Amino acid sequence: MLLRRSKLNRVTGETRIAVQLDIDGSGKSSIRTGIAFFDHMLILFARHSVTNLKLKCAGDLQVDAHHTVEDCGLALGQAFLAALGDKRGIRRYGTGFDPKNPLTGEAHVPMDETLARCVVDFSGRPCLVWRGMDGFSQRKISLAEREQDMSSAFRFGLAREFFQGFTNEARCNLHLELLYGEEPHHVVEALFKAFAKAVDIACQRDPRIAGQIPSTKGKL
C-alpha cells in the first residue's frame, strides 16, 4: 500500500518551518511554534485527525503571531497536498450530514456550550467559507484577558488566517461554522477538532473505489 507521507521546509523572511506528515498515522505529534495555545491546537488536530505530525516553526514573534500562524497553515496545506498525491481511492469529502451512515464523518464537534461544524472537500479548488464568527474576530482584547487567557490573545482572526492558508495550499473547499458558543478557548478548540474529524474522514481510503479518482472529471 502506498505510503501517504510528506516532508517539507518552508523558509521566508518571516518564518522558517519544517513539517513531516503521515496521513495514515496514529495521532502522534511533535509541535513547536513558539505560541503555546497554537501548539495545543495543532496537537489536538493530529490526535483527532489520526495523523502523525511534526511541525517546528521559528517565526518573527517579536512582531506578532500573524506570520507564524498563517505560514503554518500554508505549510500544513502543502504537506497534505503532497501526501495525498493524485487522491486515488480517497473518500474526498468530510461531512456530517448523516451520522448513522458509516461512510460519512461526524464533523459537528461540541465543547461545553459551543458547537462547531466543519465540512471539507479535497476538490483541487481552494475556497474557505467562515461563518458565525464575525463578531469575535475584531473584538477588543482587554489587558486582563490578554494576561489571563492565551486563547483570547490568540484571537479568532488568527484562526481564520491559519485555515485560509491551509485551504489555499491544500487546494480544498473548507467550510467552518460556529453554530453557537461564547468562551474563546472552547470556540477555537471546537473549530480545530471539527476540522480534524472532517479531514480524517475525507482522507480515508474507500475500498469501493480503490485506485480510482473520486471525480467524474478524472482528475482532482
C-alpha positions in Angstrom: 0.0 0.0 0.0 1.3 3.4 -1.0 2.6 5.4 2.0 1.0 8.8 2.2 3.7 10.8 3.8 5.4 14.2 3.1 8.3 16.2 4.4 9.0 19.8 3.5 10.7 23.0 4.6 9.2 26.4 4.0 11.5 29.4 4.5 10.7 33.1 4.1 12.0 36.3 5.6 9.3 36.0 8.3 9.3 32.2 9.2 11.2 29.0 9.0 9.0 25.9 9.1 9.8 22.2 8.9 6.9 19.8 8.5 6.6 16.0 8.5 3.2 14.4 7.9 2.0 10.8 7.8 -1.7 10.8 6.9 -2.1 7.1 8.0 -0.8 7.7 11.4 -1.9 7.1 15.0 -2.4 10.7 16.3 1.2 11.3 17.4 2.7 14.8 17.2 5.7 17.0 18.0 4.8 20.6 17.7 6.8 23.8 18.4 5.7 27.1 17.1 6.6 29.4 19.9 2.8 30.0 20.6 1.7 27.6 23.3 -2.0 27.9 22.6 -1.4 27.3 18.9 0.8 24.3 19.7 -2.2 22.9 21.7 -4.5 23.3 18.7 -2.1 21.5 16.3 -1.5 18.7 18.8 -5.2 18.1 19.1 -5.6 18.3 15.3 -3.1 15.5 14.9 -4.8 13.4 17.6 -8.3 13.7 16.2 -7.4 13.5 12.5 -5.3 10.4 13.4 -2.3 11.7 11.6 1.3 11.8 12.7 2.6 15.4 12.6 5.9 17.0 13.3 6.0 20.8 12.9 8.6 23.3 14.0 8.4 27.0 13.3 10.7 29.8 14.1 8.8 33.0 13.3 9.0 36.7 13.9 7.0 36.7 17.1 8.6 39.9 18.1 6.3 41.5 15.5 3.2 39.4 16.3 1.8 35.9 15.9 0.2 36.5 12.5 3.1 35.4 10.2 3.7 32.3 12.3 0.1 31.1 12.4 -0.7 31.9 8.7 2.6 30.3 7.4 2.0 27.2 9.5 -1.4 26.9 7.7 0.3 27.3 4.4 3.0 24.7 5.2 0.5 22.1 6.5 -1.7 22.6 3.4 1.4 21.9 1.2 2.1 18.8 3.3 -1.4 17.4 2.8 -1.3 18.2 -1.0 2.0 16.3 -1.4 1.0 13.4 0.8 -2.4 12.9 -0.9 -0.8 12.7 -4.4 -3.4 12.2 -7.1 -6.1 11.3 -4.4 -6.9 7.9 -5.9 -9.3 6.0 -3.7 -10.0 8.6 -1.0 -13.4 9.5 0.2 -12.6 13.1 -0.7 -15.4 14.6 1.4 -15.5 15.0 5.1 -19.2 15.7 6.0 -21.6 15.4 8.9 -25.0 15.1 7.2 -25.9 11.6 8.5 -24.0 10.2 11.5 -25.9 6.9 11.1 -24.1 6.3 7.8 -20.6 4.8 8.5 -19.4 6.2 5.1 -19.7 9.8 6.2 -17.9 11.5 9.1 -19.5 13.4 12.0 -17.9 16.8 11.7 -20.0 18.5 14.3 -18.0 18.9 17.5 -19.4 20.1 20.8 -17.3 21.6 23.6 -19.4 22.6 26.6 -21.6 25.5 25.5 -20.1 25.5 22.0 -20.9 23.6 18.8 -18.8 23.9 15.7 -19.2 22.3 12.2 -16.7 21.6 9.5 -17.1 20.1 6.0 -14.2 19.6 3.7 -13.8 18.6 0.0 -10.3 17.9 -1.3 -11.5 19.1 -4.7 -8.5 20.9 -6.1 -10.4 24.2 -5.8 -9.5 26.4 -2.8 -12.4 28.1 -1.1 -12.8 28.9 2.6 -16.3 29.7 4.0 -16.1 31.1 7.5 -19.4 31.7 9.2 -20.7 32.7 12.6 -17.6 34.3 13.9 -17.5 37.9 12.5 -18.5 39.3 15.9 -15.4 37.7 17.5 -12.6 38.4 15.0 -12.1 42.1 15.8 -13.3 42.1 19.4 -11.0 44.3 21.5 -9.0 42.2 23.9 -8.5 43.8 27.3 -5.2 43.7 29.1 -6.7 41.5 31.8 -7.9 39.0 29.2 -4.6 39.0 27.4 -2.7 38.2 30.6 -5.3 35.7 31.8 -6.2 33.6 28.7 -3.9 32.9 25.7 -7.0 31.8 23.7 -8.2 35.4 23.9 -4.8 36.8 22.9 -4.7 34.3 20.0 -7.8 35.9 18.5 -10.4 34.4 16.2 -8.9 36.4 13.3 -5.7 34.4 13.6 -7.5 31.1 13.5 -9.1 32.2 10.2 -5.7 33.1 8.8 -4.5 29.5 9.6 -7.5 27.9 7.9 -7.2 30.3 4.9 -3.6 29.3 4.4 -4.4 25.6 4.7 -7.2 25.9 2.2 -5.1 27.8 -0.4 -2.2 25.3 -0.3 -4.2 22.0 0.2 -6.5 23.2 -2.6 -9.6 22.2 -0.8 -13.1 23.6 -0.2 -13.3 24.1 3.6 -16.5 25.2 5.4 -16.2 26.2 9.1 -19.1 27.4 11.1 -19.7 28.3 14.7 -23.3 27.3 15.3 -23.1 28.7 18.8 -20.7 29.4 21.6 -19.1 32.1 23.7 -15.9 31.1 25.6 -12.9 31.8 23.3 -10.9 28.7 24.2 -14.0 26.5 23.6 -14.8 28.1 20.2 -11.3 27.8 18.8 -10.8 24.3 20.1 -14.1 23.1 18.7 -13.2 24.5 15.3 -9.9 22.7 15.2 -11.4 19.4 16.4 -14.2 19.6 13.8 -11.6 20.4 11.2 -9.6 17.4 12.3 -12.5 15.0 12.1 -13.6 16.2 8.7 -10.0 15.8 7.4 -9.8 12.3 8.9 -12.9 11.1 7.1 -12.0 12.8 3.8 -8.6 11.3 3.6 -9.6 7.8 4.4 -9.4 5.2 1.7 -12.7 3.9 0.3 -12.3 0.3 -0.7 -15.2 0.5 -3.1 -13.2 2.9 -5.3 -9.7 1.6 -4.8 -7.3 3.0 -7.4 -10.0 5.4 -8.8 -10.0 9.2 -8.9 -13.1 10.3 -6.9 -14.3 12.6 -9.6 -16.2 12.4 -12.9 -13.5 14.7 -14.4 -10.9 12.0 -13.9 -8.6 14.5 -12.0 -8.6 16.5 -8.8 
